[in-house]
Amino acid sequence: MPRATPARVAQVVTQEWGTELIQSWNKNGWFAMPQQVGDKIARLIGAAPGEVVATDSTSVNLFKVLSAAMNIAAADAPNGPMTRKRIVSERSNFPTDLYIAEALCKQHGMELVLVEPEEIAASLTADVAVLMLTHVNYRTGAMHHMAAVTAAAHAEGILTVWDLAHSAGAVPVDLKKARADFAVGCGYKYLNGGPGAPAFVWVNPQHADRPDLPFMQPLAGWWGHVAPFEFTPDYRPAPGIRRYQCGTQPIISLAALECGVDTLLAAEPLGGMAALRSKSLALTDLFIALVEERCAGHGLGLATPREHAQRGSQVCLTKDQGAYAIVQALIARGVIGDYRAGDPSILRQAQDGPSSGQTGKKDILRFGFTPLYIGFVDVWNAVEQLKQVLESGEWQRPEFNRKHAVT
Amino acid sequence: MPRATPARVAQVVTQEWGTELIQSWNKNGWFAMPQQVGDKIARLIGAAPGEVVATDSTSVNLFKVLSAAMNIAAADAPNGPMTRKRIVSERSNFPTDLYIAEALCKQHGMELVLVEPEEIAASLTADVAVLMLTHVNYRTGAMHHMAAVTAAAHAEGILTVWDLAHSAGAVPVDLKKARADFAVGCGYKYLNGGPGAPAFVWVNPQHADRPDLPFMQPLAGWWGHVAPFEFTPDYRPAPGIRRYQCGTQPIISLAALECGVDTLLAAEPLGGMAALRSKSLALTDLFIALVEERCAGHGLGLATPREHAQRGSQVCLTKDQGAYAIVQALIARGVIGDYRAGDPSILRQAQDGPSSGQTGKKDILRFGFTPLYIGFVDVWNAVEQLKQVLESGEWQRPEFNRKHAVT
């Protein structure tokens, strides 16, 4: 939690709400907050002011941009009915992305095609409307080359949707330079916006205004109207990214998100995301080296690519047995990682492929490294605790093997 | 703002987030919070535990339930293609409701039909799929008889969607007794959840589980999955209302909403919503009587019905000129109401109809009476201030005639 957050949240609650009441929608800028926080997030992802809004959840924003991409693809189809009947994504993409895409495919009579990372290039054919990828994989920490993948998609006339959940604030992102089409991301990971913080959405300005498609984005709520306080019964979308707003936003949580984004922007005079990236790679390099040196012989594998260009800001270890309990034992020692279960349904048919495919079935221990405030001594201490958990066998105790509702 | 809110919000931020970090998803019940707060809201609207979730915005929830209603109507259409091609709503319904319905109609090849209140009964024909109404009109304060209107819709095989934005916590609502089909509502009006508090959604249990319609609710995010932490690539909806969740929710704002709902539930031993309704009617009766007695001769009209059964917990006055400035002058005196512009586009063709139709074109001064904490002396004082504003002519000063972004 950023140090500034408790006081700022208290100010919104006690002063702006408790004393100034609904006047704060104007006086304290509540109504403009999604755009104001969006403009700040834009600086972290290679977007311009007025191109991002902080609003809703990642899943809801994904529904908006996937709908828009599908509607644009249909409207721009040459000569009659649309022949692009597929959305391509990664089988190990974060599930909510796949669920939202599946729902939209069912509705539009399209097909969701799930492939392994190394199969993406071959899957970009003329019958594909949209390529939807998460920039940094939640399960492996592997990162796509956004510009190269986008160029390959565009060469086939395919639009791209990028989920930045594990990259905004974690790695340098340059959406405009990569010529991406749409992006969404969450506020509660590397942006430190607090539990369930509002998410964000970006649309390349070339797609933002389509007078021929007033309902391109079907969550056409009043905050996306060109003049919401005229209260007219007919919908006329606002220009630019504002049409990607829908309903009234949770102001207290948005204020907390702004504090998190501000901490990242405070690093701009010191080199910003480029400097943070250097530190991030040094942290994850050190973690990998120390785990391999000090925890050898315990059956740990590495799911995250060693190549810098393919790595996000997390390191995922694999283990055949006990991953869940090891994470619980580490949490009890103050080292808070995530456990992600291996999923037999994403197991590849061929078990002899490259490592990125094999990790699907194995349980994962995930360690995130927020370069803004995680230090090298934290890395050393985390590995030391992991070593002690493994060597002592304490993870086999019953209390570490009890499952929670949320793991 | 409820007295309990600042301390509870500070606890979530400083203790649960700042100290206990992601462990709070289990330990402090963050993950279950939409259901927990939903169960509490259920007690205010005639629903049972497990039938309501507090989540997303009213507009997003409306998209979910309208989609579900349209998908159910299509699936249940006898013998081939659906003949029900219309959604009926009120022309003066809150605009976001109309925008969302318009977007869905465009997508489904259906027609949104807007009528005046007195035309609803005649509009319920065999080609209508869904009747979507706001229980208490935001512009006039007029309240529909939910059970009677629902019965009339059902008699023609039409599903009902109710927006409770101006009724939850303001008037007694009994969704189950009225045999309503779907309902949504907001958390930031009479529920006192704070600025932009999360909204809620209810679905009649008879419609909640449809194994034949896994994407009945197309915002199929991971929080609506039967087992979100299994991270499987295929969507399987959770039973009951849980499938109406989509993405991760803003926990800080949800905690504030719970404080607001708790203040209403604290009135249960004293008679609950029935007792609050008696006080609400006494407050609005007094306000109407005092305005007519003390502010006569200033051209004020009454948009809100005098009949108790047709009145929500607000009183809307009309004025041909100066409504905006009068509201601003009142706010400067500490009486905080709303201005709502008359909209020429909702002007009826015939100007000689009953009063409920004529108010469409006139500017509105809206006064909300939260029976939980607004007292009779507040009503007296508000009318006294209104009288002074009108008699002094101070509302004509330039500073009260400057328009804000949000009015």
Interface residues (C-beta under 8 A of the other chain):
Chain A: M1 T5 P6 V9 A10 V12 V13 T14 E16 W17 G18 L21 I22 Q23 S24 W25 N26 W30 F31 A32 D56 S57 T58 S59 V60 F63 R91 S92 N93 F94 P95 T96 L98 Y99 I100 E102 A103 L104 K106 Q107 L114 R139 C186 Y188 G194 P195 G196 A197 P198 A199 F215 P218 L219 A220 G221 W222 W223 H225 P228 F229 E230 F231 T232 P233 D234 Y235 C246 G247 T248 Q249 P250 I251 I252 S253 L254 A256 I331 I336 D338 R340 A341 D343 S345 I346 H404 A405 V406 T407
Chain B: M1 T5 P6 V9 A10 V12 V13 T14 E16 W17 G18 L21 I22 Q23 S24 W25 N26 W30 F31 A32 D56 S57 T58 S59 V60 F63 R91 S92 N93 F94 P95 T96 L98 Y99 I100 E102 A103 L104 K106 Q107 L114 R139 C186 Y188 G194 P195 G196 A197 P198 A199 F215 P218 L219 A220 G221 W222 W223 H225 P228 F229 E230 F231 T232 P233 D234 Y235 C246 G247 T248 Q249 P250 I251 I252 S253 L254 A256 I331 I336 D338 R340 A341 D343 S345 I346 H404 A405 V406 T407
